[in-house]
């Protein structure tokens, strides 16, 4: 089990009070959807050359599709800032340590800054998606509780490693029957989990676009 998955319960415990206590900005109009970024956050104008990074260890095609949606949405930000240059993640040159980076379960800040310096960019946006695994889905069937889908977005300044933008979107799975039936059906993702992922991705993309306004 990866360190990120092990730390997930602690992150939920720490973020929970924050999200509940800041409903004026942290609660989306959609029920079961919340985020940690405030509307006042704005990406500085000196962010001009950007790379998009995310884990290369996909456990499901849904995760891959989610990351591709986030990357595509990042490229669309160029319509708001025509001078913004974005390095295509799938056409990066071979870099020292690239294979080790691709095998990582998550992208750490140090690796991102190192790669950013090699690319000659000024900033990097790091995406992460966490979805309930098979074990969590089985436990939900027994105890009636399922962790939310989590979509994280972090933008780092390469020169200093400063975090310019950080957002955690939590999208809770809605079970209309209350019994979580069918959520532990093999490794196929339940439609309600995929719907929660879609809501989380949409909010994460909307928040980032708003920060580039």
C-alpha positions as CSV (number, residue, x, y, z in Angstrom):
1,X,0.0,0.0,0.0
2,X,1.4,3.4,-1.0
3,X,2.2,6.1,1.7
4,X,-0.4,8.3,0.1
5,X,-3.2,5.7,0.6
6,X,-2.0,5.1,4.2
7,X,-2.1,8.8,4.9
8,X,-5.6,9.2,3.4
9,X,-7.6,8.7,6.6
10,X,-5.4,11.3,8.4
11,X,-5.8,13.8,5.6
12,X,-9.5,13.4,5.7
13,X,-9.5,13.9,9.5
14,X,-7.4,17.0,9.2
15,X,-9.3,18.5,6.3
16,X,-12.8,17.6,7.5
17,X,-13.1,20.4,10.1
18,X,-11.6,22.9,7.7
19,X,-14.1,22.2,5.0
20,X,-17.1,22.2,7.4
21,X,-16.0,25.3,9.1
22,X,-15.5,27.3,5.9
23,X,-18.8,26.7,4.1
24,X,-18.8,30.3,2.8
25,X,-16.1,29.4,0.3
26,X,-15.3,25.7,0.8
27,X,-18.7,24.2,0.1
28,X,-19.8,23.8,-3.5
29,X,-23.5,24.3,-4.4
30,X,-23.5,20.6,-5.3
31,X,-24.2,18.4,-2.2
32,X,-21.3,16.3,-1.2
33,X,-18.7,18.4,-3.1
34,X,-16.2,20.6,-1.3
35,X,-12.8,22.3,-2.0
36,X,-10.1,24.1,0.0
37,X,-9.1,26.9,-2.3
38,X,-10.6,30.4,-1.7
39,X,-12.1,32.6,-4.5
40,X,-9.4,35.3,-3.8
41,X,-6.5,33.0,-4.8
42,X,-4.9,34.2,-8.1
43,X,-2.0,32.7,-10.1
44,X,0.7,35.4,-10.4
45,X,1.3,36.9,-13.9
46,X,5.0,35.8,-13.8
47,X,3.8,32.2,-14.4
48,X,4.6,32.1,-18.1
49,X,6.1,28.6,-18.9
50,X,4.4,25.7,-17.3
51,X,4.6,21.9,-17.3
52,X,1.9,19.4,-16.2
53,X,2.9,16.4,-14.1
54,X,1.0,13.6,-12.6
55,X,1.6,9.9,-11.5
56,X,2.3,7.4,-14.2
57,X,1.1,4.4,-12.2
58,X,-2.5,3.9,-13.3
59,X,-4.5,1.2,-11.6
60,X,-7.6,1.9,-13.7
61,X,-8.4,3.4,-17.1
62,X,-10.7,5.8,-15.2
63,X,-7.7,7.3,-13.5
64,X,-5.8,7.8,-16.8
65,X,-8.8,9.4,-18.4
66,X,-9.1,11.7,-15.4
67,X,-5.6,12.9,-15.7
68,X,-6.0,13.4,-19.4
69,X,-9.0,15.6,-18.7
70,X,-7.1,17.7,-16.2
71,X,-4.2,18.1,-18.6
72,X,-6.5,19.1,-21.5
73,X,-8.2,21.6,-19.2
74,X,-4.8,23.1,-18.3
75,X,-4.0,23.7,-22.0
76,X,-7.3,25.5,-22.4
77,X,-6.1,28.1,-19.9
78,X,-4.1,29.5,-22.7
79,X,-7.3,31.2,-24.0
80,X,-7.2,33.2,-20.8
81,X,-3.5,33.9,-20.9
82,X,-2.3,33.8,-24.5
83,X,1.3,34.3,-23.4
84,X,1.3,31.1,-21.3
85,X,3.4,28.3,-22.7
86,X,2.7,24.7,-21.6
87,X,5.0,21.8,-22.1
88,X,3.3,18.7,-23.4
89,X,3.8,15.9,-20.8
90,X,3.8,13.2,-23.5
91,X,6.5,14.8,-25.6
92,X,9.0,15.6,-23.0
93,X,12.6,14.7,-23.8
94,X,14.3,11.8,-22.0
95,X,15.5,13.1,-18.7
96,X,17.9,11.8,-16.1
97,X,15.8,9.8,-13.6
98,X,12.7,9.9,-15.8
99,X,12.0,6.2,-15.4
100,X,12.2,6.4,-11.7
101,X,9.8,9.3,-11.8
102,X,7.3,7.4,-13.9
103,X,7.2,4.5,-11.5
104,X,6.4,6.8,-8.5
105,X,2.9,6.4,-7.0
106,X,2.8,10.1,-6.6
107,X,4.7,13.2,-7.7
108,X,6.7,14.8,-4.9
109,X,7.7,18.4,-4.9
110,X,11.4,17.7,-5.0
111,X,11.1,15.6,-8.2
112,X,8.8,18.2,-9.8
113,X,11.3,21.0,-9.1
114,X,14.2,19.0,-10.4
115,X,12.4,18.1,-13.7
116,X,11.2,21.7,-14.0
117,X,14.8,23.0,-13.8
118,X,15.9,20.6,-16.5
119,X,13.0,21.8,-18.7
120,X,13.8,25.4,-18.2
121,X,10.3,26.3,-17.0
122,X,9.2,28.6,-14.3
123,X,6.3,26.7,-12.8
124,X,4.8,23.2,-12.7
125,X,1.3,22.0,-11.9
126,X,1.0,18.7,-10.2
127,X,-2.3,16.7,-10.2
128,X,-3.3,13.8,-8.0
129,X,-6.5,11.7,-8.0
130,X,-7.5,9.3,-5.2
131,X,-10.4,6.9,-5.7
132,X,-11.9,4.3,-3.3
133,X,-10.2,1.0,-3.9
134,X,-11.7,-2.5,-3.9
135,X,-10.9,-2.9,-0.2
136,X,-12.6,0.4,0.7
137,X,-15.6,-0.5,-1.4
138,X,-16.0,-3.9,0.4
139,X,-15.7,-2.1,3.7
140,X,-18.4,0.3,2.6
141,X,-20.8,-2.6,2.0
142,X,-20.2,-3.7,5.6
143,X,-20.1,-0.4,7.4
144,X,-22.0,2.0,5.1
145,X,-19.3,4.5,4.6
146,X,-17.1,5.2,1.5
147,X,-14.2,7.7,1.4
148,X,-14.7,10.5,-1.1
149,X,-12.9,10.8,-4.5
150,X,-10.1,13.3,-4.0
151,X,-8.6,15.5,-6.7
152,X,-5.6,17.6,-5.7
153,X,-4.0,20.4,-7.7
154,X,-0.7,22.1,-6.7
155,X,1.3,24.7,-8.6
156,X,4.9,25.2,-7.7
157,X,7.4,28.0,-8.5
158,X,10.5,26.2,-9.7
159,X,13.0,28.8,-8.6
160,X,12.0,28.7,-5.0
161,X,9.8,25.7,-4.6
162,X,7.1,28.0,-3.3
163,X,3.5,26.7,-3.5
164,X,1.6,29.3,-5.6
165,X,-1.7,27.3,-5.6
166,X,-3.1,24.4,-3.7
167,X,-6.5,22.9,-3.9
168,X,-8.1,19.7,-2.6
169,X,-11.5,18.8,-4.0
170,X,-13.5,16.1,-2.2
171,X,-16.4,14.6,-4.0
172,X,-18.5,12.2,-2.0
173,X,-20.2,9.2,-3.6
174,X,-24.0,9.4,-3.3
175,X,-25.7,6.1,-2.6
176,X,-29.5,6.6,-3.0
177,X,-30.3,3.2,-1.4
178,X,-28.0,3.6,1.6
179,X,-26.8,0.0,1.4
180,X,-23.8,0.5,-1.0
181,X,-25.0,-2.5,-3.0
182,X,-22.8,-3.4,-6.0
183,X,-19.9,-1.2,-5.0
184,X,-17.7,-4.2,-4.3
185,X,-18.4,-5.9,-7.6
186,X,-14.9,-7.0,-8.7
187,X,-12.6,-4.2,-9.9
188,X,-15.2,-2.4,-12.1
189,X,-15.9,1.1,-10.9
190,X,-19.5,1.6,-9.8
191,X,-21.3,4.3,-11.9
192,X,-21.9,6.4,-8.8
193,X,-18.1,6.5,-8.1
194,X,-17.5,7.5,-11.7
195,X,-20.1,10.3,-11.3
196,X,-18.3,11.5,-8.1
197,X,-15.0,11.5,-10.1
198,X,-16.6,13.6,-12.8
199,X,-18.0,16.1,-10.3
200,X,-14.6,16.4,-8.6
201,X,-12.7,16.8,-11.9
202,X,-15.1,19.5,-13.1
203,X,-14.8,21.5,-9.9
204,X,-11.0,21.2,-9.8
205,X,-10.8,22.5,-13.4
206,X,-13.2,25.3,-12.7
207,X,-11.2,26.4,-9.6
208,X,-7.9,26.4,-11.6
209,X,-9.4,28.4,-14.4
210,X,-10.7,30.9,-11.9
211,X,-7.3,31.3,-10.4
212,X,-5.8,32.2,-13.8
213,X,-8.4,34.9,-14.3
